Amino acid sequence: MGYVVGPSSRWGQGLGSAIARLAVDCGFATLQLEAIDAAAAESNEHSIRILVGLGMTETAEQGLETYLGTPALTRSFSLSRGGWLRGRSGGRC
């Protein structure tokens, strides 16, 4: 899963969380996925907070990527269909 909210003047308004929640809801409800995986640079605290807020569990570290021009460790996350059903807030796509 990936999402980009920009320019930075739009950050902090809950758009990333809303986009990510819709993507997860559609992935499970419409596409009938069994799991959804995502990754974020360790230094991208906002994206990590979004992924954790979705109920995703950290699964592994993938290596280095460049985030805002700086090498950063990549953290991987996953959410199963069962985890989504347990934490579902009634969202629909």
C-alpha positions in Angstrom: 0.0 0.0 0.0 1.2 3.5 -0.8 -0.1 7.0 -0.4 1.2 10.5 -1.0 -0.4 13.6 0.4 1.1 16.8 -0.8 2.1 19.6 -0.9 3.1 19.8 2.7 0.5 22.6 3.3 -2.1 19.8 3.3 -0.3 17.6 5.9 -1.7 17.3 9.4 -5.4 17.4 8.2 -6.1 13.7 8.5 -6.0 13.2 4.7 -3.3 10.4 4.9 -5.3 8.5 7.5 -8.5 8.8 5.5 -6.8 7.7 2.3 -5.1 4.8 4.0 -8.3 3.7 5.7 -10.2 3.7 2.5 -7.5 1.8 0.7 -7.5 -0.9 3.4 -11.4 -1.1 3.5 -11.5 -1.4 -0.3 -8.7 -4.0 -0.3 -10.5 -6.3 2.1 -14.2 -5.5 1.3 -14.0 -5.2 -2.5 -10.9 -7.0 -3.5 -11.3 -9.7 -0.9 -7.6 -9.6 0.0 -6.3 -11.8 2.8 -3.6 -9.4 4.0 -2.3 -5.9 3.1 1.3 -5.0 3.5 2.9 -1.5 3.7 6.3 0.0 4.3 7.5 3.4 5.6 10.8 5.0 6.2 11.7 4.9 9.9 12.1 8.6 9.9 8.6 9.1 8.4 6.9 9.2 11.8 3.6 10.4 10.4 3.2 7.4 8.0 4.2 5.0 10.7 1.6 6.5 13.0 -1.0 6.1 10.2 -0.1 2.4 9.7 -0.2 1.6 13.4 -3.5 3.5 13.7 -4.9 1.2 11.0 -4.2 -1.8 13.2 -1.1 -2.9 11.2 1.6 -4.9 13.0 5.3 -4.4 12.3 6.7 -7.4 10.5 10.3 -6.7 9.5 12.9 -4.2 8.5 13.6 -4.1 4.8 16.7 -2.1 4.5 17.6 1.4 3.5 15.7 3.9 1.3 16.0 7.6 0.8 13.4 9.7 2.6 13.6 13.5 2.1 17.1 13.1 0.8 18.4 11.1 3.8 19.0 7.4 3.9 16.5 5.8 6.3 15.7 2.3 7.5 12.4 0.9 6.0 9.9 -0.6 8.4 7.4 -3.2 7.1 3.8 -3.6 8.4 1.0 -6.0 7.7 -2.8 -6.3 8.5 -4.7 -9.5 8.1 -8.4 -9.7 7.1 -9.1 -11.0 10.6 -7.3 -8.1 12.2 -9.3 -5.7 10.0 -12.6 -7.3 10.9 -11.8 -7.0 14.6 -10.8 -3.3 14.4 -13.3 -2.2 11.7 -15.0 1.1 12.3 -17.7 0.7 9.7 -15.9 2.3 6.8 -17.0 1.6 3.3 -15.6 2.1 -0.2 
